[in-house]
Each structure stands twice: as structure tokens, then as C-alpha cells.
Amino acid sequence: MSIRLDGELVATTMRTPGDDFELAVGFCVTEGVLADAPVRTIRYCGEGSASEGAYNDVTVDTGGLAPPPTPRLGPASSSCGICGTVAIHELLDRLSPMSVEPFEVSVLTGIAGRIAGDQALFGTTGSVHAAAAFDRSGGVVLLREDIGRHNAVDKVVGRLHLDGRLPAGDLGLWVSGRASFEMAQKAWAAGFAALVAVSGPSALAVETARAAGLQLAGFARGSRLNLYTEG
């Protein structure tokens, strides 16, 4: 799917169809291209067309209030995110370290069990990732699934943005798979207080979480997890 900002191409990503508008908005938020501009409308560029690709091209309209985007060179796969093209010091140019209260560890250890039964698409296919936002009592606020975990995160972030719930300092983000640099970057951009992953984090993800003031947990399975940063 091609993602555009005010009609200008930002990126093309491989995704599971569904929640496309959330994906487009979330990507613009987590990659910093929205730059606090208001989202006025979201639409399929080919809406009303009989073309097979009419619903594979989405534009987020800010009325020209967002800065002109710099398109990514080449398509983004479902798994690569931004593939390390943004370093931590560059993130600090646009994101401030957070000062949010960390979650109780007991909440973090219980979240995986609450989410498992909500992954309908995974239950059917066994081959998609999921991301979920959860509150401080451990309640699941929303969950999205996609062939790409980065897309699943962007769908969650997009929904929260459209609902006026960003920055998400009262929420945590749970992700299937590992906690990569891109996952930490997206969690920071959305203002989550915590990032919890089923698998382990990369070294760069840990460094990013420390710079962000983001609580980071990995290997969250059953009633156990590893805590890498306190937030």
C-alpha cells in the first residue's frame, strides 16, 4: 500500500488489508512526517475507481500544514520498518526524553495472557503479528494484527491518534516478536510509557529506550519477563 501525505508519496509498505487509514496515519505519526499537523481527511486515492489497485493508495490530508515529506527510497517490507536509517541522535532532534510513570511489573507480566485470546487472525492463520495498547490496570484498550509487526504497531498508533489519545503516557504497547530499534522508536514517537515484547530486544532498542525514558521488557511469556530499562 502506498502512503501519501497531502498527496505526496511517503512510503510503500506490504500490509494485511484492513484498518488502512489507521496504518497510514500511524506511519505518519511514528515516522515524524506528520509533525503535529492536524489530520483533516484520510481517503483512498483511487476511491470510486474500478481499478484493482484503487484501495492500495491512501493519502492523509492536513490541508498543507505538514512539512513536505521526503519519500523513502524503495518499498518498505512488512518486517523491516525503517531498517536503521534513523539513528538515536537523529531521533533526539525531534523527540524529547519522556518523563512518565513506569508500569507495575505485575501488570506487565500478565498482559500477554490477556492478549492471546484476542488474536483472531493469528488463531486462523498462525502467521501474523499483533500489537496492542494496554492500560495501567492491564486492560487491553485495542489490538491490531498484520503480516508486519511494524504495520500492526502503526495501526494501533493511528487509531489512538484519531481518537485523540496521543501522547500515550497512560498506556503501554505490547508487540509480538522481538523489540527492535524500530519498535522502540515507534513507541517513543507515540509517547507510550512501556514497550513489552514476546521476544528479546536488540542492543539498539535498549539504547533507544534508555534515551527515551521508555520502560522496556522482553521475553514476556506466561508470568515471567526480563526488564531491560525502568523507564
N, C-alpha and C positions, 0 to 999 in steps of 0.2 A: 504494500500500500504506500502510495506517495503522500507525504505530509507537507502541506504548504502553510505559510504564514502570510496573510494578506495576499494570497495568490502566488507568492514566490516559493519555489521548492526549497524545503529544508532537508528532507531525507526521504529515503525509500526503505521500508522495513518489511521483512517477511513476518506475517502475523496470522493468527487464527481469526477469521472473520467474526465480528460481533464486538459491540462496545467500541466501534471505530472512532467515534467522536471523542470519547474519553481517552483513547490511546493518543489521538492527535494532540489534544490539549495537554495531557500529561507529559508527552515527549517535549512539547514546547516549554513546559514549566521546568522539568528536570534538566534539560539541556541549556536553560538560561536564555533562550531566544525570545521568550515572551516578555521578559524584562519588566514585570509588573504592569504591563499594559492590560486594559480590560478586554475580556472576550465578549465581542458583540454578537457574533453568529458563528456557527460551525455548519458546514454543508459539504455534500459530495459535489465535486467539480462537474461530474457528468450527470447530475441529477436530471431526470427526465429523458435521458438518452437510453436507447435500446442496446448500446454498446456493452459487450461483455465486461469491459473494464470500467464501466461507469461508476461503480461503487468501490473502486480501488484507488481513489484520488480524493483526499479530504483537505479542505482549506479552513484554517482558523482565522477569522476576521477580527481585527482590532480597530478597524477604521483608520489604518495607517499610523497608529500610535506606537506600535512596536518598532524597534530599530530594524533596518533591513537585514534579513538573515543571511548568513554565509552558508551556502549549501554544503553538505558533506560530500566528499568526493567518493563516489561509488555507493552501492547499496549497503544498508546495514542488515546483517543476517539476524536470524531470530535469537542468536546466542552471544553476539559479540558486543552489543552496546556500542560505546564509542571507542572500544578497543584501545584504551590507554592513551588516546590522543590529547587528553587534558590532564595535566599534572596537578599535584596538590597545590603548588604555589599559584597556579593559574586559577584554581577554584577559590583560593583566598582573595583573589582580586574581585570576585563577585559575590562571595558568600562569607558571612561573618560567623565566627565561632558561636555556638549556641550555649545558652545558659538555661537549661531545662532540668527539671527534677527527674532523676533516673527511676526506672520501674523497680518495684519489689521483685526480687529474684523468683519468689514463689509464683508470681504472675507469669513470668517468662517461661518457667518450666512447664506450666500447664497449658500453654497456648496451642502447642502442636496437636494435642489430643482433641481440642475443641474444633480445630480446623479440619481434621482428617475426614470427618463425615460430610463436610460441605463441598468437597471437590467432586462434583457430579461428572464433569467431563473426564477427569482423571480416572474416576471409577469405571467409566465406559471404555476408555481407550488405553489407560495406563501409560500415556506418552505425552502428557502436557505438564507444564509448570503452573504454579499458583503463587499469588501474593495476596496478603490480607492485612487490613488495618485492624488493630485491636485497642481497646481502651484500658484504663488502669485497673479495672476490675477483672480483666481477662476476657471481656465480651468481644465477640467478633463484630466489628462495625460493617465491614464489607469485604468481599472476596472476589477476585477475578482470576480467570485461567487463560492460558495462551501457550502456544507451542514454544514461545520465547519467554523466559522469566523476566527479561527486561521489559518486554511488552506488558506482561501481567502487572508489573510494578507501575508502569506508566498509566495503565487503565485505572488502577486504584488511585493514583495521584490525580489523574484527570477528573475522576468523579468527585474527589474531595475538593478540588479547586472549584468545580462548577457548583458545589454545594456551599461554598464559602467557608471551608474548614481548614484552609491553609493559612499560616504555617501550622503543622500538625503536632504541636508541642505536647498535647494531651494524649497522643496516640503513639503506638508502636507499629512497626512494619515487620511482618513475618514473610519469609520467602522460602520456597522450596529450592533445593540445590545449595550451592556454595554462596558465601558472601564475598563477592568480587569487589574490586575497586569501583566498578560502575554501580553496583548495588548501594555501596556506601555513599557514593556521590549523589545518587538519586534520593536516598533517604535524607541526606543533608539538605539538598535543594528544597525538599518538601517540608523540612523542619520537624521530622519525626524525632521523638525522644530516644527511641531504641530501634535497633535492627536485629532481628533474630533469624538465624538461618538453620536449615536442617543439617547442612554440611559445614565444613570449616571455612574460615576466611583466608584470603590471600594476605601476604605481608603488607601490601599496599592498601588493602582495605582497612587493616588495623591502624596503619599510619593515618589514613584519611579520617577514620572515626575519632582518633585522638585529636586531630586538628579541628574537627568539627564540634567536639564535645558531645559525641553520639555514643550512647551505650551500645555495645556490640557483643552479641552472644552467638556461638556456633555449636554445631553438633547437638542441637536441641531435639532430643528424641526421648520419648517416654517422660520420665520425671527428672532427667539429667540434662545438663548443658555445660559448656565451657564459657566463662565470661572473660572477654579479652580487654574491654575497656569499661570503665564505670560510668562514662558519660561526663 
